[in-house]
Every structure is written in C-alpha cells, then in structure tokens.
Amino acid sequence: MNHIKTRINLPETTQKRIVIVGGGFAGIELAKSLRDLNAQVLMIDKNNYHTFQPLLYQVATAGLEPDSIAFPIRKIFKSHKNFYFRMACVNEIRPETQTIVTSIGDVRYDYLVLATGSDTNFFGNQNVAHYSMPMKSIAEALDLRSLILQNFEQALLSGDPVEKESLMNIVIVGGGPTGVEMAGAIAELKKHILPKDYPELNLSAMKICLIEAAPRLLGTFSDKGSGKTQEFLTEMGVTVMLNTQVKDYNGEVVVTQNANINSKTLIWAAGVSGAPVKGMKAESVNRGSRYLVDEYNRVIGYDNIFAIGDVSAHITEENPKGLPMVAPVAMQHAENLGHNLKAIFNNKVSELKPFRYHDKGSMATIGRNKAIADIGKFHSQGFLAWVMWMFVHLFMLIGFRNRVIVFVNWLWSYAIYDRGIRLIIRPFKRTSKETYEVRKAS
Amino acid sequence: MNHIKTRINLPETTQKRIVIVGGGFAGIELAKSLRDLNAQVLMIDKNNYHTFQPLLYQVATAGLEPDSIAFPIRKIFKSHKNFYFRMACVNEIRPETQTIVTSIGDVRYDYLVLATGSDTNFFGNQNVAHYSMPMKSIAEALDLRSLILQNFEQALLSGDPVEKESLMNIVIVGGGPTGVEMAGAIAELKKHILPKDYPELNLSAMKICLIEAAPRLLGTFSDKGSGKTQEFLTEMGVTVMLNTQVKDYNGEVVVTQNANINSKTLIWAAGVSGAPVKGMKAESVNRGSRYLVDEYNRVIGYDNIFAIGDVSAHITEENPKGLPMVAPVAMQHAENLGHNLKAIFNNKVSELKPFRYHDKGSMATIGRNKAIADIGKFHSQGFLAWVMWMFVHLFMLIGFRNRVIVFVNWLWSYAIYDRGIRLIIRPFKRTSKETYEVRKAS
C-alpha cells in the first residue's frame, strides 16, 4: 500500500538546525526552552505524543486511560514558530556528514540532541524477553491490562485447579518504584475489584509475588522507606521475595534459585538500559548502553552532539555509573542544555554552565493512603507522603484537561474503591518468535 | 500457546437457563430486568464491555477516549446473583438440541435471546469492504482516529500536491445520523484543531464530502430538520452530495456516478444489516439479515428463541421493513421481553404483552450549538436541540464516572475549541487481503 515517496520536507532557512531525537521529559523540556532561539528546532519521535511514564502502571491496572497520561506533541508546541515535529524512527546517525537517517528520509543537523530514553533490559535472557510483559510504553501497558483480564476470563473456564491459579497469579520482577507501584496496584485490584467481577473464582488462591535480586526494595530510598514499603506490601497480601533472581520463564513457570512459581503473567520491571542509536563511535557508549557525556552533556568525542536524560551518563567519582535514569535528572539536563545552547548561539561561550544535579528526593506510592517520600532529611511513609505523591504527579502532568481527568479518576477510585477501565479493547496475543526476533534486534 | 481446555463452566442448578447473546442496549436492558427472576441468566459477548455506539464518532475524531463510552459488563451486574457472563464468540445455534456452540464450548439453553445487533453493510462491494473504514466498534473507531492522524503526518512529507490533498481529504458515505455527526465533527477538526497542529499544511485544500444516495440527509427526520442539517454542514465547509452513489473505491479514488474524488480516507456509514448467527431456518431471517419475529419478539418458527434490538424485524403493514435499527427500539424490546419472560416463568401466559413501539423522537448533532431534534410535533434546530442532545446522551451513558469524564471533555472542547486526544496509540495498518477474506466471511 505505502508507495508514498517521503522526505522530511522542512522549510528552507538560513537558521541553524537543532535536531532533538525523542519527546520524553528531556526532549520536551529542552524544546520548550528553545522557544525564542534563532534556530530551526526539529523534534523526531516514533509517537505523536509524550508519555507520562510514571503513571503507566495505572493504565496497566485499569485505573487510567491512555489519554490521561499521553499528550500530543504538536499541541505542546503549537505557539512555537521555530518548532517542527516529524513522527519517525531514527535508524542511524552519520556524524561525518552531520546527518541522521530516519524512516522518512535523511536530515542534516547543526546540533544534535539525543534524548532517546531507555529500553527494557532483559539481561540477555531470551525466554524472559519473549514471554514476559515489559511496561515502557502505552501500547505495552494496554497489552498488560488486556492480558490480566483475559487470564481471568480464562480462569473461569478451566477445570484444572493448578491452571486456574497459574492464570490468576501475577509475578512482578524488580523492586524499584515501577515494580513496587505495580505490585501495590495489583494487590488493590485483587482486594477491591476482582472479587466483585469474578465471584465464581476463589481469589484467595491468587498469589502476587514481587521478586527483587537485592536484599531490599527501593534500593535508592532510605532504609526506613524500604522497610516500610515491604511492610505495606506484605500487609496488602504481596509475597515479597528478596535476594531472589529469575533464572528462566517459559510462559507458565517462573524459575528462581529458590522456588518455581506457576504464573501466566510475568511483569518485567527489573532493568533498563539506554536506547542509543547506531552510527556513533563504540567508545562513546557505556556498558549500560548510555552515551558517555561531559559535564555539558556533550557526547564524548563529538562537538555538536549532546545526550540528555536516561540515555546519557556523566561518569564522576561520586557517580561511577552516572545519575539515576529518572524524570527529574532528564528535566534538569534539559534546562541546563537549553541554557548552554542559547549561550552557544549568542557566542557567549563564557556563560556555558556545567551540569549540577539537585536531588529533590524520591517518592513511590504503594496503595491508598500508602506512599514513601524521601526528600532530603524529610522522610515520610503513609498518608502524608501519599497526598504529596498525588499532587506532585498531578502537577507534573502536561495539560489542564489531563490533570482534571486524572483527578476525577483518582477521586472516583478513592471514594468507591473502584477502577473503571476493565476493558479488553485489543486482546493481547503474544508475538510469534519471528516478531520477537525483530523486537530483540531493534 | 493456547492449549487450555475450556468449557463454559456454569454452576449446576435446577433453575431454567436464559442465554442472552450480545451485550448491546437490548441485551443489557433485558438482563437488568431479569434480576429477580428465578432463572440462571447467561450473557455471552465477544467483548467484556458494553459500547455506547451513539458516541463512537467522537472517539474516532479525538474528542473522547474509549473508556468514556465503554462500560465493563461484569460491573453492571455485580450485584445480580443469578447473572453469569462469558466472553466468547457464538458460532452456531442448534435449536434441535437447544444448544449454542461458542468459541469456549457448548451450552444448553431453555430460552435463547438473540441480541447480536448489526454489522456494516457494504452491499456486496468487495473493494469498498476492503478499503473503507467502518465504524461499528471501538477498535474500528480507534483505527479511524489513527488513520486520519497518520494521513496528516504523511501529508507533511509529500511533495506531490495531488497526493497531499488526497491524504487530507475525507469522504463520508451515508447521510444518516452517523454520517452527519461524523461530517460535522471532522469539519470542526478542520476548522479548530488541524490548522494549529499542522501549520505547514494548507488546510483550505482539504475537502470533506458527505455522500448520500437519497435526495436528502437524515431521511427519517422532518423535512425541516433535513434541510437545516444540510445548511449547517454546508456552512461548516462540508460538500454535501445527494442522489449520489459510490460505485467503487481502490483506497485512492472514490468513484461515484458523477465524479471521482481523491481521498485516502473513505468512512462507510451507508448501511447496516442484522448480524444473525448460523444454524436457524432460512425462513426465519429476512433480506436485511434480521430475524423475523412475532409481536412477542419470538423468532418465527421457534417457541423458545427470541430476537430483540437491531437483529430483529417485526414486519407489519405500517412497518413493512421492520422498525429502525436504533437504541430506543432495542431498549423498548428488552423491557417488553423482560416483562413477558417473567410472565412465562410465573405461568401467567395471559399477561403476555405484545410489543408496541413508542417513538420518542430523533436527534442528531452536527457541531457546537448545532443539532436537530424532532420530538413528536416539537421540531428544533440549533442551540436548544444541541443542549437537549447533550443531556439525553449524558443521561443514557452507563455509569456516573463515565458521565463526569464525558462532561469534562465536552466542557473542555466547548470552552477552548480543542479536542485533547490526537493520539496514534496503535498505528492503523490495512489488513491483508487474506485477513479481509476472514472479515468478509465472519
């Protein structure tokens, strides 16, 4: 069908062109700060929307619809005269000609900013990559929502008690914020929603396991926060398995060094790595697939290529692995690079500012009235942290409409212990091995 | 993967079993009315949710998300003790053994109610069936939303002015309420949204055509309503083509008896037919694929099989083609059959009531402050009709949360001339000819 000849088709200009690859927190924040710059700004993303990743787990657990946490990129920049957007995949960078190769044609850059974020890291385990459910995009979160509901519909039909449990059980791997939030949300589904929807099933047979390789949950939080998280989850009926590694998974049985767990749903929140683009010198990418950058977020070995957000790592003595791959780092990167690009464009190189990270603290929510906040010396666990978590997330969402819709949904869930969106809109089908090879390779 | 042995797995009971096929307006309303009946009620639907079809066009045009107009069926009936739901496709009816054959196993019925609704009717034109976009389900509405946005992204990349227009042009076939509402919604997208999102495109080159075979739009409405509809649409920039038939479509050019229109988007709202299940006597189904029923909605030739809603046609002198395929008929059918089933279960056959349709009038909305209402002798066109349309539709939606979310979205769109949901979550790819053969056959 698609015989359309495409080209990137930007208007000709004497302005220099800044190309930003990726419309995540880093890319969006940077493009916003370049509003008045005398430059042509081109953003490329494979989606036409920005995803608010911190709330993806609520899409996967029927609490929010995609539109609440996705925001059309064109809309954010509708009043920016120097901004252009193209929906495309970036396949390769050719620094020698200052060109990037995309699915819709090649484009030249004067400055290139890589803000491609991160990918799920399966640590080379091909079975896990094939059979587990990652949760890095809206499509993946919707697939997970469908799978959980489909499995419950199937459980009704099974006459075999082991299979029935296996269809209901959910195993989450990774005790970071995503895994913890996911486990908490599923525990609430189990308590408040699933018994009403499936009175024919014995929900007490359903197991929710959270598996973490390290000796504690939320490794980057305070000890007290970690401990309280484990306490909350255990109270809510989650089996927390620390010091445990997933060795294999065939779609039916999760194999760890200690035990096997029957479960047809394995949620993989155990690791991320950077998502670099091919074509750069091997020595500019580290073992975590992140671009090595200097204190100005310039990729090592290049003058006019920058990397910000999850895909960049500035290695220092205090941070031998680079900063954590979280939204606040990305946004601060963007703000600093925005300042520096303006200095470069104004020929005021003396005004270049090295990047300094201001850690504003960490938060994770576990369930109603239950969250963890570590903000400097202020540590809170419970209701206060939960209220803070809600307002910080509402505030971070882009768009007034999204805030209202999310707020209505939260109020609704809170008031009547419900989640409205138990819909199987597109039934999930596991991709064939061939499709999976593409996923692995890409 | 799916080697699970399934069976329909209903609890054993001495109660008689009523099987309802379909969770549309008719099926839901009927099941609600059977709440206190001493019977086992089983509903089967291929989706786990009820779709509020009158607002599908707003999903397709980025005004509402699916969750606002879909409602989980299990949730509606969570306090009904005698109600069971199974997500499955019904493949065949075997009246001789009082059994239906489904994708998850066979099930016996004492009473069977067919509420399978309607399907898009392409009048045998295989090219149109393959290349056009129908809009009868949420998945189809989302595909249409994706296609319109994808085509605009493509239009940016094309160097050929004819192709550019063809990517922007949208042709809607069918001047009934769905076609009219769709045309109006697209005209508003063209006026308020697309120019902001795509300042690089010349939107004045975009054509919106509404094609109708009859000499007027909204054929079931008053002459005044029809005329005003045409006037509103013309004012809004829609080219209304009456007495026009689509002869062919190859995905690029819409061929009518008068003219060819270049358009890569053809929306087919020109016809519906009933969606019967195989296995019934040929003489019980009419030419419109609807079950012929008596005044008690009993399918001709069967004692214990009923049909309600779009899939049923009661042929009388006043209605030689049966009643219109609309929600109010379906809901009144359901109410009446609910009464009659209770009479049958209570052995009070004297209380059986023949069906009488109470026409409460018709409404269609065209755009902001523009709607048509024909209610008995009350005819209104414009703002008042539009306010009435909104409140009637809000009231008809199932679920308080859905009403609030839809209301917030409508207020938002009204206040700032915006539609928030310009998201391409699952890019649309036309199915291959093989998949299409399956669609045709099913």
Interface residues (C-beta under 8 A of the other chain):
Chain A: M1 I4 K5 T6 R7 I8 N9 P11 N47 N48 Y49 E65 P66 D67 S68 A70 P72 R74 K75 K78 Y84 R86 M87 I104 G105 I138 A139 L142 L149 E153 Q154 L156 L157 S158 G159 D160 E163 K196 D197 Y198 P199 E200 G251 G399 R401 N402 V404 I405 V408 N409 W412 D418 G420 I421 R422 L423 I424 I425 R426 R430
Chain B: M1 I4 K5 T6 R7 I8 N9 P11 N47 N48 Y49 E65 P66 D67 S68 A70 P72 R74 K75 K78 Y84 R86 M87 I104 G105 I138 A139 L142 L149 E153 Q154 L156 L157 S158 G159 D160 E163 K196 D197 Y198 P199 E200 G251 G399 R401 N402 V404 I405 V408 N409 W412 D418 G420 I421 R422 L423 I424 I425 R426 R430
